[in-house]
Amino acid sequence: MRPELAHVQALFGLFSGEDLTAGDARAQLCLRLCADCLAAVADRDTTAPAAAALENWQAAEAFYQLALIDEAAAPEAVTADGVRVTAAPAARRARALRDEKRRIARRLLGEEAFYFGRM
C-alpha cells in the first residue's frame, strides 16, 4: 500500500484548520505543500499502518512548512497605543507535531535514527 495524496490533504486540513477547497492562493499553496511533501515518500510500498503513518508525517511536514512561511511573512510583534502584542511561535508547535509523526512513521518502517560521530 502506498501513501495517498487525498489522505495527506485531509490530515493537513485537520492539523492546520485550512480550507483546501477555497480555490484561493492560500489553498493552492497548501495543496502544493501537501503534494511536495508526499513526493518525498510516495514511492514507498508498505503496510497499511505504515502508509497511514507516512501520510500523517507528511501532512504534519506540510503544516510545519506552512507555519514557517506564515512566520516569515508576519511581523514578530505589533505595537499600538503603547501596547505591544507578540505573536506566538506557531512553527515551534508545528515542528513538535511533525517530529512526533516522523518518529511514529520511522518506528513502523523500522528506520530508527542513527548517530554518526564519536562517543
DSSP file (Angstrom, degrees, kcal/mol; ACC not computed):
  #  RESIDUE AA STRUCTURE BP1 BP2  ACC     N-H-->O    O-->H-N    N-H-->O    O-->H-N    TCO  KAPPA ALPHA  PHI   PSI    X-CA   Y-CA   Z-CA
    1    1 A M              0   0    0      0, 0.0    45,-2.9     0, 0.0    49,-0.0   0.000 360.0 360.0 360.0 138.6    0.0    0.0    0.0
    2    2 A R        -     0   0    0     43,-0.2    43,-0.1     1,-0.0    40,-0.1  -0.819 360.0 -99.0-109.8 149.7    1.3    3.5   -0.9
    3    3 A P        -     0   0    0      0, 0.0     2,-0.4     0, 0.0    49,-0.1  -0.383  41.5-138.1 -63.0 145.6    0.5    6.8    0.9
    4    4 A E     >  -     0   0    0     47,-0.1     4,-1.9     1,-0.1     3,-0.3  -0.882  10.9-138.1-115.7 140.9   -2.2    8.8   -0.9
    5    5 A L  H  > S+     0   0    0     -2,-0.4     4,-2.9     1,-0.2     5,-0.2   0.878 103.6  58.1 -61.4 -40.8   -2.4   12.5   -1.5
    6    6 A A  H  > S+     0   0    0      1,-0.2     4,-2.1     2,-0.2    -1,-0.2   0.876 107.6  48.0 -59.9 -37.0   -6.1   12.7   -0.6
    7    7 A H  H  > S+     0   0    0     -3,-0.3     4,-2.5     2,-0.2    -1,-0.2   0.909 111.1  50.0 -69.4 -41.9   -5.3   11.4    2.8
    8    8 A V  H  X S+     0   0    0     -4,-1.9     4,-2.7     1,-0.2    -2,-0.2   0.924 111.9  48.7 -61.1 -44.3   -2.4   13.8    3.3
    9    9 A Q  H  X S+     0   0    0     -4,-2.9     4,-2.2     2,-0.2    -1,-0.2   0.901 111.0  49.5 -64.1 -41.5   -4.6   16.7    2.3
   10   10 A A  H  X S+     0   0    0     -4,-2.1     4,-1.6    -5,-0.2    -1,-0.2   0.921 113.7  45.8 -64.1 -43.6   -7.4   15.6    4.7
   11   11 A L  H  X S+     0   0    0     -4,-2.5     4,-2.7     2,-0.2     5,-0.2   0.901 110.1  54.4 -65.6 -41.0   -5.0   15.3    7.6
   12   12 A F  H  X S+     0   0    0     -4,-2.7     4,-3.0     1,-0.2     5,-0.4   0.916 106.1  52.8 -57.6 -43.8   -3.3   18.6    6.7
   13   13 A G  H  X S+     0   0    0     -4,-2.2     4,-2.0     1,-0.2    -1,-0.2   0.876 110.5  47.7 -60.4 -38.3   -6.8   20.2    6.9
   14   14 A L  H  < S+     0   0    0     -4,-1.6    -2,-0.2     2,-0.2    -1,-0.2   0.923 115.6  43.9 -67.6 -44.6   -7.3   18.8   10.4
   15   15 A F  H  < S+     0   0    0     -4,-2.7    -2,-0.2     1,-0.2    -1,-0.2   0.908 126.7  29.0 -66.7 -42.6   -3.9   19.9   11.6
   16   16 A S  H  < S-     0   0    0     -4,-3.0    -3,-0.2    -5,-0.2    -2,-0.2   0.728  90.6-132.4 -95.8 -24.6   -4.0   23.4   10.1
   17   17 A G     <  +     0   0    0     -4,-2.0     2,-0.2    -5,-0.4    -4,-0.1   0.558  56.6 147.1  78.6   7.0   -7.6   24.3   10.0
   18   18 A E        -     0   0    0     -6,-0.4     2,-0.9    -5,-0.1    -1,-0.3  -0.491  51.8-128.9 -78.6 146.2   -7.2   25.4    6.4
   19   19 A D    >   -     0   0    0     -2,-0.2     3,-1.1     1,-0.1     4,-0.2  -0.847  22.2-174.7 -94.0 105.2   -9.9   25.1    3.9
   20   20 A L  T 3  S+     0   0    0     -2,-0.9     3,-0.3     1,-0.2    -1,-0.1   0.552  78.7  62.1 -79.9  -6.3   -8.3   23.4    0.9
   21   21 A T  T 3  S+     0   0    0      1,-0.2    -1,-0.2     2,-0.1    -2,-0.0   0.413  74.0  95.8 -96.4   1.7  -11.4   23.7   -1.2
   22   22 A A  S <  S-     0   0    0     -3,-1.1    -1,-0.2     1,-0.1    -2,-0.1   0.814  76.7-145.4 -64.6 -31.6  -11.4   27.5   -1.2
   23   23 A G        +     0   0    0     -3,-0.3    -1,-0.1     1,-0.2    -3,-0.1   0.495  54.7 125.0  80.0   1.7   -9.6   27.8   -4.5
   24   24 A D  S  > S-     0   0    0      1,-0.1     4,-2.2     4,-0.0    -1,-0.2  -0.237  80.9 -90.7 -86.0-179.1   -7.7   30.9   -3.5
   25   25 A A  H  > S+     0   0    0      1,-0.2     4,-2.3     2,-0.2     5,-0.1   0.869 125.8  52.5 -62.2 -37.8   -3.9   31.4   -3.5
   26   26 A R  H  > S+     0   0    0      2,-0.2     4,-2.5     1,-0.2    -1,-0.2   0.923 109.2  48.6 -66.0 -43.3   -3.5   30.1    0.1
   27   27 A A  H  > S+     0   0    0      1,-0.2     4,-2.6     2,-0.2    -1,-0.2   0.898 111.1  51.4 -62.4 -39.6   -5.4   26.9   -0.6
   28   28 A Q  H  X S+     0   0    0     -4,-2.2     4,-2.2     2,-0.2    -1,-0.2   0.895 109.4  50.4 -64.5 -39.4   -3.3   26.4   -3.7
   29   29 A L  H  X S+     0   0    0     -4,-2.3     4,-2.5     2,-0.2    -2,-0.2   0.933 111.1  48.6 -61.4 -46.2   -0.2   26.9   -1.6
   30   30 A C  H  X S+     0   0    0     -4,-2.5     4,-2.3     1,-0.2    -2,-0.2   0.916 111.1  49.4 -61.6 -44.5   -1.4   24.3    0.9
   31   31 A L  H  X S+     0   0    0     -4,-2.6     4,-2.3     1,-0.2    -1,-0.2   0.894 111.6  50.0 -61.7 -39.7   -2.2   21.8   -1.8
   32   32 A R  H  X S+     0   0    0     -4,-2.2     4,-2.8     2,-0.2     5,-0.2   0.906 108.9  51.2 -66.1 -42.4    1.2   22.3   -3.3
   33   33 A L  H  X S+     0   0    0     -4,-2.5     4,-2.4     2,-0.2     5,-0.2   0.913 110.5  49.7 -61.3 -42.3    2.9   21.8    0.1
   34   34 A C  H  X S+     0   0    0     -4,-2.3     4,-2.4     2,-0.2    -2,-0.2   0.931 112.9  46.4 -61.4 -45.8    1.0   18.6    0.6
   35   35 A A  H  X S+     0   0    0     -4,-2.3     4,-1.9     1,-0.2    -2,-0.2   0.910 112.9  49.2 -64.9 -42.5    1.9   17.3   -2.8
   36   36 A D  H  X S+     0   0    0     -4,-2.8     4,-0.7     2,-0.2    -1,-0.2   0.909 112.8  47.1 -63.8 -42.3    5.6   18.2   -2.4
   37   37 A C  H >< S+     0   0    0     -4,-2.4     3,-0.9    -5,-0.2     4,-0.4   0.909 111.3  50.6 -67.7 -41.0    5.8   16.5    1.0
   38   38 A L  H >X S+     0   0    0     -4,-2.4     3,-1.9     1,-0.2     4,-1.3   0.866  99.0  66.9 -63.8 -34.8    4.1   13.4   -0.2
   39   39 A A  H 3< S+     0   0    0     -4,-1.9     4,-0.3     1,-0.3    -1,-0.2   0.790  90.8  64.6 -57.1 -27.9    6.5   13.2   -3.2
   40   40 A A  T << S+     0   0    0     -3,-0.9    -1,-0.3    -4,-0.7    -2,-0.2   0.751 121.3  17.8 -67.9 -23.4    9.3   12.5   -0.7
   41   41 A V  T X4 S+     0   0    0     -3,-1.9     3,-2.0    -4,-0.4    -2,-0.2   0.326  91.1 109.0-128.4   5.6    7.7    9.2    0.3
   42   42 A A  T 3< S+     0   0    0     -4,-1.3    -3,-0.1     1,-0.3    -2,-0.1   0.736  74.2  60.4 -62.1 -25.0    5.3    8.4   -2.5
   43   43 A D  T 3  S+     0   0    0     -4,-0.3     2,-0.4   -41,-0.1    -1,-0.3   0.475  78.5 112.1 -83.8   0.1    7.4    5.5   -3.9
   44   44 A R    <   -     0   0    0     -3,-2.0     2,-0.6     7,-0.0    -3,-0.1  -0.611  48.8-166.4 -76.8 124.1    7.1    3.6   -0.6
   45   45 A D        +     0   0    0     -2,-0.4   -43,-0.2   -43,-0.1     2,-0.2  -0.956  35.1 134.0-108.9 113.5    5.1    0.4   -0.9
   46   46 A T        -     0   0    0    -45,-2.9    63,-0.1    -2,-0.6     2,-0.0  -0.700  54.7 -55.3-145.8-171.5    4.4   -0.7    2.7
   47   47 A T     >  -     0   0    0     -2,-0.2     4,-2.6     1,-0.1     5,-0.2  -0.287  52.9-107.3 -72.9 162.6    1.7   -2.0    5.1
   48   48 A A  H  > S+     0   0    0      1,-0.2     4,-2.4     2,-0.2     5,-0.2   0.909 119.0  49.6 -60.1 -44.8   -1.5   -0.1    5.7
   49   49 A P  H  > S+     0   0    0      0, 0.0     4,-2.0     0, 0.0    -1,-0.2   0.907 113.3  46.7 -62.9 -38.5   -0.4    1.1    9.2
   50   50 A A  H  > S+     0   0    0      2,-0.2     4,-2.4     1,-0.2    -2,-0.2   0.887 111.2  51.6 -69.8 -37.8    2.9    2.3    7.9
   51   51 A A  H  X S+     0   0    0     -4,-2.6     4,-2.3     2,-0.2    -1,-0.2   0.909 110.1  49.5 -63.9 -41.1    1.3    4.1    4.9
   52   52 A A  H  X S+     0   0    0     -4,-2.4     4,-2.3     2,-0.2    -2,-0.2   0.893 110.3  50.6 -63.6 -39.3   -1.1    5.8    7.3
   53   53 A A  H  X S+     0   0    0     -4,-2.0     4,-2.5     2,-0.2    52,-0.3   0.890 109.5  50.7 -65.9 -38.9    1.9    6.9    9.5
   54   54 A L  H  X S+     0   0    0     -4,-2.4     4,-2.7     2,-0.2     5,-0.2   0.900 109.5  50.9 -64.0 -40.3    3.6    8.2    6.4
   55   55 A E  H  X S+     0   0    0     -4,-2.3     4,-2.2     2,-0.2    -2,-0.2   0.919 111.2  47.8 -63.3 -43.2    0.5   10.2    5.5
   56   56 A N  H  X S+     0   0    0     -4,-2.3     4,-2.4     2,-0.2    -2,-0.2   0.926 112.7  49.5 -61.0 -45.1    0.3   11.7    9.0
   57   57 A W  H  X S+     0   0    0     -4,-2.5     4,-2.3    44,-0.3    -2,-0.2   0.928 112.9  45.4 -60.8 -47.5    4.0   12.5    8.9
   58   58 A Q  H  X S+     0   0    0     -4,-2.7     4,-2.3     2,-0.2    -1,-0.2   0.841 111.5  52.1 -71.4 -32.0    3.8   14.3    5.5
   59   59 A A  H  X S+     0   0    0     -4,-2.2     4,-2.2    -5,-0.2    -1,-0.2   0.911 112.0  46.9 -65.2 -41.9    0.7   16.2    6.5
   60   60 A A  H  X S+     0   0    0     -4,-2.4     4,-2.4     2,-0.2    38,-0.3   0.870 110.6  53.0 -66.5 -36.7    2.5   17.4    9.6
   61   61 A E  H  X S+     0   0    0     -4,-2.3     4,-2.4     2,-0.2    -2,-0.2   0.921 109.6  48.0 -63.3 -43.9    5.5   18.3    7.5
   62   62 A A  H  X S+     0   0    0     -4,-2.3     4,-2.2     1,-0.2    -2,-0.2   0.896 111.3  51.0 -63.6 -40.0    3.3   20.4    5.1
   63   63 A F  H  X S+     0   0    0     -4,-2.2     4,-2.3     2,-0.2    -2,-0.2   0.902 109.6  50.6 -63.2 -41.7    1.7   22.1    8.1
   64   64 A Y  H  X S+     0   0    0     -4,-2.4     4,-2.2    30,-0.2    -2,-0.2   0.916 109.8  49.9 -61.8 -44.2    5.2   22.9    9.5
   65   65 A Q  H  X S+     0   0    0     -4,-2.4     4,-2.1     1,-0.2    -1,-0.2   0.891 110.1  50.5 -63.6 -38.7    6.3   24.3    6.2
   66   66 A L  H  X S+     0   0    0     -4,-2.2     4,-2.7     2,-0.2    -1,-0.2   0.911 109.0  51.7 -64.3 -41.4    3.1   26.5    6.1
   67   67 A A  H  X S+     0   0    0     -4,-2.3     4,-2.5     1,-0.2    24,-0.3   0.891 109.1  50.8 -62.5 -38.9    3.8   27.7    9.6
   68   68 A L  H  X S+     0   0    0     -4,-2.2     4,-2.2     2,-0.2    -1,-0.2   0.911 110.8  48.6 -64.2 -41.5    7.4   28.7    8.6
   69   69 A I  H  X S+     0   0    0     -4,-2.1     4,-1.6     2,-0.2    -2,-0.2   0.927 112.1  49.1 -63.0 -44.8    6.0   30.6    5.6
   70   70 A D  H  X S+     0   0    0     -4,-2.7     4,-1.2     1,-0.2    -2,-0.2   0.917 111.9  48.1 -61.8 -43.8    3.5   32.4    7.8
   71   71 A E  H  < S+     0   0    0     -4,-2.5    -1,-0.2     1,-0.2     3,-0.2   0.870 109.7  52.9 -65.8 -36.0    6.1   33.3   10.4
   72   72 A A  H  < S+     0   0    0     -4,-2.2    -1,-0.2     1,-0.2    -2,-0.2   0.828 113.9  43.0 -67.9 -30.5    8.5   34.6    7.7
   73   73 A A  H  < S+     0   0    0     -4,-1.6    -1,-0.2    -5,-0.2    -2,-0.2   0.623 104.5  75.3 -91.1 -14.0    5.8   36.9    6.3
   74   74 A A  S  < S-     0   0    0     -4,-1.2     2,-0.1    -3,-0.2    13,-0.0  -0.696  85.8-106.3-102.6 150.6    4.3   38.2    9.5
   75   75 A P        -     0   0    0      0, 0.0    12,-0.2     0, 0.0     3,-0.1  -0.433  22.6-131.3 -69.0 149.1    5.8   40.8   11.9
   76   76 A E  S    S+     0   0    0      1,-0.2    11,-2.1    -2,-0.1     2,-0.3   0.852  85.8   0.3 -69.4 -34.6    7.2   39.4   15.1
   77   77 A A  E     -A   86   0A   0      9,-0.2     2,-0.4     2,-0.0     9,-0.2  -0.989  61.2-148.6-153.0 154.9    5.4   42.0   17.2
   78   78 A V  E     -A   85   0A   0      7,-2.7     7,-3.4    -2,-0.3     2,-0.5  -0.992  10.3-160.8-128.0 135.1    3.0   44.9   16.8
   79   79 A T  E     +A   84   0A   0     -2,-0.4     2,-0.3     5,-0.2     5,-0.2  -0.967  16.0 165.5-119.2 130.3    2.8   48.0   19.0
   80   80 A A  E >   -A   83   0A   0      3,-2.5     3,-2.0    -2,-0.5    -2,-0.0  -0.978  69.7  -9.3-144.5 130.0   -0.2   50.3   19.1
   81   81 A D  T 3  S-     0   0    0     -2,-0.3     3,-0.1     1,-0.3    -1,-0.1   0.858 129.5 -53.4  52.3  40.0   -1.0   52.9   21.7
   82   82 A G  T 3  S+     0   0    0      1,-0.2     2,-0.5     0, 0.0    -1,-0.3   0.478 113.6 118.1  78.5   2.3    1.9   51.7   23.9
   83   83 A V  E <   -A   80   0A   0     -3,-2.0    -3,-2.5     2,-0.0     2,-0.5  -0.901  50.3-156.1-105.3 126.0    0.6   48.1   23.9
   84   84 A R  E     -A   79   0A   0     -2,-0.5     2,-0.5    -5,-0.2    -5,-0.2  -0.891   5.4-166.5-105.3 124.9    3.0   45.5   22.4
   85   85 A V  E     -A   78   0A   0     -7,-3.4    -7,-2.7    -2,-0.5     2,-0.4  -0.950   6.1-160.5-111.8 123.3    1.5   42.3   21.1
   86   86 A T  E     -A   77   0A   0     -2,-0.5    -9,-0.2    -9,-0.2     2,-0.2  -0.874  18.5-122.6-106.6 134.9    3.9   39.5   20.3
   87   87 A A        -     0   0    0    -11,-2.1   -13,-0.0    -2,-0.4   -16,-0.0  -0.507  25.0-119.0 -74.9 139.7    3.0   36.6   18.0
   88   88 A A        -     0   0    0     -2,-0.2     2,-1.6     1,-0.1     3,-0.1  -0.590  31.9-109.4 -75.7 139.6    3.2   33.1   19.4
   89   89 A P    >>  +     0   0    0      0, 0.0     4,-0.9     0, 0.0     3,-0.8  -0.530  40.8 175.7 -75.4  90.2    5.7   30.9   17.5
   90   90 A A  H 3> S+     0   0    0     -2,-1.6     4,-2.4     1,-0.2     5,-0.2   0.811  73.5  66.2 -64.6 -30.6    3.3   28.5   15.7
   91   91 A A  H 3> S+     0   0    0    -24,-0.3     4,-2.6     1,-0.2    -1,-0.2   0.836  94.8  58.1 -63.0 -31.6    6.2   26.9   13.8
   92   92 A R  H <> S+     0   0    0     -3,-0.8     4,-1.8     2,-0.2    -1,-0.2   0.927 110.2  42.2 -64.2 -43.7    7.6   25.5   17.1
   93   93 A R  H  X S+     0   0    0     -4,-0.9     4,-2.0     2,-0.2    -2,-0.2   0.890 114.2  51.6 -69.8 -38.6    4.4   23.7   17.8
   94   94 A A  H  X S+     0   0    0     -4,-2.4     4,-2.4     1,-0.2   -30,-0.2   0.876 108.9  51.7 -64.6 -37.3    4.1   22.5   14.2
   95   95 A R  H  X S+     0   0    0     -4,-2.6     4,-2.8     2,-0.2    -1,-0.2   0.894 107.4  52.1 -65.9 -39.8    7.6   21.2   14.4
   96   96 A A  H  X S+     0   0    0     -4,-1.8     4,-1.9     2,-0.2    -2,-0.2   0.906 111.0  47.7 -62.9 -41.2    6.8   19.3   17.5
   97   97 A L  H  X S+     0   0    0     -4,-2.0     4,-2.4     2,-0.2    -2,-0.2   0.934 113.0  48.2 -63.1 -46.4    3.8   17.7   15.8
   98   98 A R  H  X S+     0   0    0     -4,-2.4     4,-2.4   -38,-0.3    -2,-0.2   0.909 110.5  51.2 -60.8 -43.8    5.9   16.9   12.7
   99   99 A D  H  X S+     0   0    0     -4,-2.8     4,-2.2     1,-0.2    -1,-0.2   0.886 110.9  48.4 -63.7 -38.9    8.7   15.3   14.8
  100  100 A E  H  X S+     0   0    0     -4,-1.9     4,-2.0     2,-0.2    -1,-0.2   0.923 112.4  47.5 -67.4 -44.0    6.3   13.1   16.7
  101  101 A K  H  X S+     0   0    0     -4,-2.4     4,-2.2     1,-0.2   -44,-0.3   0.873 112.4  50.8 -64.6 -36.7    4.6   11.9   13.5
  102  102 A R  H  X S+     0   0    0     -4,-2.4     4,-2.8    -5,-0.2     5,-0.2   0.906 107.9  52.6 -66.4 -41.6    8.0   11.3   11.9
  103  103 A R  H  X S+     0   0    0     -4,-2.2     4,-1.9     1,-0.2    -2,-0.2   0.912 111.0  46.9 -60.3 -43.6    9.1    9.2   15.0
  104  104 A I  H  X S+     0   0    0     -4,-2.0     4,-2.1     2,-0.2    -1,-0.2   0.926 113.3  48.3 -64.9 -44.9    6.0    7.0   14.7
  105  105 A A  H  X S+     0   0    0     -4,-2.2     4,-2.0   -52,-0.3    -2,-0.2   0.916 111.0  49.9 -63.2 -43.5    6.4    6.5   11.0
  106  106 A R  H  X>S+     0   0    0     -4,-2.8     5,-3.1     1,-0.2     4,-0.7   0.880 109.4  51.7 -64.8 -36.7   10.1    5.6   11.3
  107  107 A R  H ><5S+     0   0    0     -4,-1.9     3,-0.7    -5,-0.2    -1,-0.2   0.928 111.3  47.0 -64.9 -43.3    9.4    3.1   14.0
  108  108 A L  H 3<5S+     0   0    0     -4,-2.1    -1,-0.2     1,-0.2    -2,-0.2   0.814 115.5  46.3 -67.0 -29.7    6.7    1.4   11.9
  109  109 A L  H 3<5S-     0   0    0     -4,-2.0    -1,-0.2    -5,-0.2    -2,-0.2   0.522 113.3-118.2 -88.5  -6.2    9.1    1.4    8.9
  110  110 A G  T <<5S+     0   0    0     -4,-0.7     2,-0.7    -3,-0.7    -3,-0.2   0.778  72.7 132.1  74.8  25.9   12.0    0.1   11.0
  111  111 A E      < +     0   0    0     -5,-3.1    -1,-0.1    -6,-0.2     2,-0.1  -0.683  30.0 175.5-112.3  76.2   14.0    3.2   10.3
  112  112 A E        -     0   0    0     -2,-0.7     2,-0.1    -5,-0.1    -9,-0.0  -0.483  39.2 -95.4 -76.7 153.1   15.4    4.3   13.7
  113  113 A A        -     0   0    0     -2,-0.1     2,-0.4     1,-0.0    -1,-0.1  -0.346  36.6-146.0 -69.2 147.9   17.7    7.3   13.7
  114  114 A F        -     0   0    0     -3,-0.1     2,-0.6    -2,-0.1    -1,-0.0  -0.878   5.4-136.6-114.7 148.3   21.5    6.6   13.7
  115  115 A Y        -     0   0    0     -2,-0.4     2,-0.7     2,-0.1    -2,-0.0  -0.925  15.1-167.2-104.8 123.1   24.2    8.6   15.4
  116  116 A F        +     0   0    0     -2,-0.6     2,-0.3     2,-0.0    -2,-0.0  -0.919  49.9  66.6-110.9 106.9   27.3    9.2   13.3
  117  117 A G  S    S-     0   0    0     -2,-0.7     2,-0.3     0, 0.0    -2,-0.1  -0.980  84.3 -54.3 170.3-174.2   30.0   10.6   15.5
  118  118 A R              0   0    0     -2,-0.3    -2,-0.0     1,-0.1     0, 0.0  -0.661 360.0 360.0 -91.9 145.8   32.4    9.8   18.3
  119  119 A M              0   0    0     -2,-0.3    -1,-0.1     0, 0.0     0, 0.0   0.368 360.0 360.0-103.5 360.0   31.3    8.6   21.6
